[in-house]
Amino acid sequence: MAQNLFGQIDPPQRLLMGPGPVNAHPRVLRAMAADMLGQFDPEMTAYMNETMALYRRVFMTENQWTFLIDGTARAGIEAALVSLVEPGAKLLIIRAGRFGLLLSEIAQRIGAEICTLDLPWGEVATLEQIESALIEHKPQVMACIHGDTSTTMAQPLEGVGALCRKYGVLSYADATATLGGMAVATDAWGIDVVSGGLQKCMGGPPGSAPITISDHAAKYIMSRRHVEAGIRASDTLDGSRPRISSNYFDLAMVMDYWSEKRLNHHTEATTMLYGAREAARIMLEEGLEARFDRHKAASNAVVAGVRALGLNVFGSDAYRMTNVTGIWIPEGINGENVRTRMREDFGIEIGTAFGPLAGKVWRIGAMGYNAVKHKVLLTLGALEACLAAEGYKVSRGAGVDAALAEYS
Amino acid sequence: MAQNLFGQIDPPQRLLMGPGPVNAHPRVLRAMAADMLGQFDPEMTAYMNETMALYRRVFMTENQWTFLIDGTARAGIEAALVSLVEPGAKLLIIRAGRFGLLLSEIAQRIGAEICTLDLPWGEVATLEQIESALIEHKPQVMACIHGDTSTTMAQPLEGVGALCRKYGVLSYADATATLGGMAVATDAWGIDVVSGGLQKCMGGPPGSAPITISDHAAKYIMSRRHVEAGIRASDTLDGSRPRISSNYFDLAMVMDYWSEKRLNHHTEATTMLYGAREAARIMLEEGLEARFDRHKAASNAVVAGVRALGLNVFGSDAYRMTNVTGIWIPEGINGENVRTRMREDFGIEIGTAFGPLAGKVWRIGAMGYNAVKHKVLLTLGALEACLAAEGYKVSRGAGVDAALAEYS
């Protein structure tokens, strides 16, 4: 065969300082090199149970139903919404960025009746605003984004779960961009369902979505349970409520698969499970507080550095995520030229932006394995050089020095 | 923290001779150990394009739209059906096993009007039966399973695509269990959409679903296109037909992401892409015909071996898949006891069965990296010993000898 088989996988070594994916921890990648097990092998199901136990601690929860969805972070979001929201049910969505819009997008396809609490990109909702919206709209479900990387803002969630329970509303939060980097205090917040991803602060590759579900939400989801014809037993009891409108994302069936029943659904993505399990072990070895502090220190250094370069940081200091920083592109500078120089000359990737911020804002992430001093310093040094090459007047060395000072 | 972090990933070395997942080729696992790239890095998009080119050859097609769905094989099935079948559209499903039932299950949730061509588990449909069903039901879409591992039968698909086109029907086939092991002749068959998985004959881990889409089907799917609000440009043109009822599985958006437009959708699962790309390279290096012959030889040896042990093979020799063999569990023998002995004493996994065949049939797979002589011989030798230990009268050595003879 003369046809091209291309070369081996051999990516250039990049330092990924954008909003994710970021470089994976080498231990995660090594764990993923282990060979397969049968899906019902006792060794495999033990790994599944251990992964559940580890992610309970990652999500700061006692929820029994804490496991993985086999797909990228977006798969976790859709699994949560399609299982929590019946066609025609009223869903309140807090929207202040691209991922808030994504929740609407998914919910429209489910056939939900959508009501929204809309804020300008970059703002966050107050508890009062949320309570007013709950009172006004009387939704069955509330959905929001914890950290929306499109705006780099973190929605405070303390008290939000309690508010939702007060009004009998099931709650969902997407923590894709914060899990592993900021506290995702599922139980303290009282949020019913929280989902995440591996490829940001967890320090793993994209392709697995950890999720946790309160007993209260699990009971509701089980009321929509409908076991597949090909594997149902004669005594199978289905739930009384409308069937979940996706098979792959049917959390009732996924829970049956992750339960001691081990009712076959998909074939668990073994390699991604190995990686997710190792990413959680690394996080818990470090300790949650130490890890959150490490992210905060890196983020503070990024902010100090870019400000010392005369750049303006996007959004309010009070609500910024501590793992990704938005930076206004200075007037007269072509943002994409700077990004290209960063990649081509320094092997460093920083992020662009979406929607109303496209072309106006860069995003620098310091996430997971990359939320460390030397990577922040190297990024600031490179950014300074690229800005200078594009004709931006910059005080050379100022960014690196300010970040060093912030660290010490 | 005194809490248990469990040990490193360190699975026992199993020989997986069931219906999948099977052992992954070590080259695939090594490729997956490479670090991340940014999702729009030119090196990453080049890998994506190369993966498309490689899977065109795997699917024996010229289809431009040949790429990966980020999820297990079941995710590929749901992406195909939810994108091809509008709520209320008429879908003809050929059902002769568990995975035919799964197609119904998914289609019910989409809200399709389902009509079926039902056959007893283990039979296949003739072209005449399919044509009659097309004439009788006048569906918009026809869906079927190429190799249904629940019955070990392969539905012949030659002529099926042409028949569907004759009646103006879009066609879908699931080739999860055959891709990489038997010819999946997408263009020769004229099937519009075919999806597969990695964890069977492709010799990779579960978690990625290759899919191929004809231009004809892509045009239809694009007529249902609806770009997300968070990333839509002012000149975005949506399609005129009803929106696809899943965001994650919206093939129109996934095509935009894999196209030169690179319109952001999910974040491609980098590690699984590396693995899928390497699995295809290994297959194409071997050559399609050589690979199919290797599977057939292994399957023939399994059949010869188990028959020499006095066991009966499930289903018709004319239609059996060449990578998994169903074997009737002999009377008086507890099938699960034999499987446990196989695993615990020999480290070998063979499969159980579902639905009407549960407890009656074992399934021995010889797939991908495991479709080789020595693994077949080791499995037959172990099976004989386990049968003998369970009190089955067996002529010792007969299975191995028969398989060796079949190979020579």
Interface residues (C-beta under 8 A of the other chain):
Chain A: M1 Q3 N4 L5 F6 Q8 I9 D10 P11 P12 Q13 R14 L16 G18 G20 P21 V22 N23 A24 P26 L29 R30 A31 M32 A33 A34 D35 M36 L37 G38 Q39 D41 E43 M44 Y47 E50 A53 L54 R57 D70 G71 T72 A73 R74 A75 E78 V82 G97 R98 F99 L101 L102 S104 E105 I106 Q108 R109 I110 G111 S150 G197 Q199 P205 P206 G207 E228 A229 G230 I231 R243 I244 S245 S246 N247 Y248 F249 N264 H265 H266 T267 E268 A269 T270 T271 M272 Y274 G275 R277 E278 R281 L284 E285 G287 R343 E349 F354 G355
Chain B: M1 Q3 N4 L5 F6 Q8 I9 D10 P11 P12 Q13 R14 L16 G18 G20 P21 V22 N23 A24 P26 L29 R30 A31 M32 A33 A34 D35 M36 L37 G38 Q39 D41 E43 M44 Y47 E50 A53 L54 R57 D70 G71 T72 A73 R74 A75 E78 V82 G97 R98 F99 L101 L102 S104 E105 I106 Q108 R109 I110 G111 S150 G197 Q199 P205 P206 G207 E228 A229 G230 I231 R243 I244 S245 S246 N247 Y248 F249 N264 H265 H266 T267 E268 A269 T270 T271 M272 Y274 G275 R277 E278 R281 L284 E285 G287 R343 E349 F354 G355
